[in-house]
Amino acid sequence: MNEVNTLRNMDTNTNYEELSSAVVASLGIQTTMGKEALIESLGCISLFDQKQQDYGPKNIAAFEDKTMNMLATTIRLNDKVQRLLNLLQKQAKDPSASPKNESIRDSARDVSNYGLILALLERDKWK
């Protein structure tokens, strides 16, 4: 199994935990939640990179205008938030219900990544 498939199929953060320890020390992260956020963000970045390999940058930078690209990304972000709300509402009604096609964690990572994309667009770093 190649490295990308290994990361895609990881249900635990074992490899991310090992990698994060050096970053935690370098950044001086002190809190448990800061460390947990770092571990989760590594999963987000891995997913971000996988999607860039699949789709490339043009699906985000479809317009010549930066503001239009930011608006389009915000619409995609809203779509993800709406899907996440739907999943959570279904789970609130029936705690035993689980999504069949996209997990809450997958949706949360997508929301995080669209936030990163917006920040990169705003800083003129999206290539």
N, C-alpha and C positions, 0 to 999 in steps of 0.2 A: 504494500500500500504506500503510495507516495505521500510526501509531507502535507500537501494540501488536503488530501482525503483524510489523513490522520487528524488534522485540526478540525475538519468538518464534522468528523464523527466523535469528537471528544465530548463526553458528557460531564467530565470532571475538569477542574482547572489545574491538574497536577503539573503539567509542563509550564503553564502560565505562572504558577506559584514559584517554581524554581527560577524562571526568568525574572519575575518581579522583585526578587530579593535584592538584586544588584541595583535596580532602579530605586527601590525604597531607600536603600542606603545613600545613593547618590543624591536624591531629592530631599532626604531628611524627613520622609513621611513618618509621622509618629502615631497616628490613630489607627485602630483596627479597621474602621470604615474606609479610611484613606487607602489602606493596603488592599482591602476587598475591592474598592473601586478601581484600583490599578489593575488587579487581576482581571476583573470584568472588562476593563477597557482594552486589555490586550486581546481578548476574544473579539471585541468590536473591530479592532484594527485588522485582525486576521480576516474577518468577514468582509470588511471594507476592501482589502486587497484582493480577495477572491472575486468580489463583484466587479472590481476594476478590470481584472483579467478577463472576465466574461463579457462585460459591456463597454469598457473603455470610457474615456471622459466625455465623448460627444453626446451621450444620452443626457448629460447634465448641462453641458455647454452647447445647447442646440441653437441658441440665439447669439447674435453678435453683441447684444446689449447685456452688460453685467446685471443690471436691475431685473431684466426679464428672466435671466437664468436664476436669479435669487428667488423671484416670484414663483417660477415653475418648481423650484426645489421646495419652497414653502408649501405649495399645493400638494406635492408628493408627501411631505412630512405630515400634513393634515390628514391625508388619506391613511397613513400608517397609524396616526393617533386615533382616528375613527375606528379602524380595525381593532386596535388595542382596546378601546372602550367597549366595542361589541363583544370581544372575547371575555373581558372582565365582567360585563353585565350577565353574560350567559353563565359564567362560573358562579356569580353571586346568587343567581336563581337556582342553580343546581351544582353544588360543590363537587359532585362526582363527575361532572361533564369535563371532558378535556378536548381541546382543539384537535382536529383531524389532519390539518394541513400546515398550520403555522402555529408555533408555540408562542406563549406570552413573552418568553425570553427572546425568541427570534424577533418579534415585533419591537421589543424594547431596544434591542441592538440596532435595528433599522432606524428607529427614532434617533438614537445617539449618533449614528453615522450620518443621517441627514443634517443633524446639527453641525457635525464636523464639516460637511460639504458646504453648508452656508458660511461657516467661518472662513473656509478656504476661498470661496467665491468673494466674500467681502474683502479679504486681504489681497485679492488678485493673484492668488496662488494656484487656482484651478487651471490645469494645463490640458 
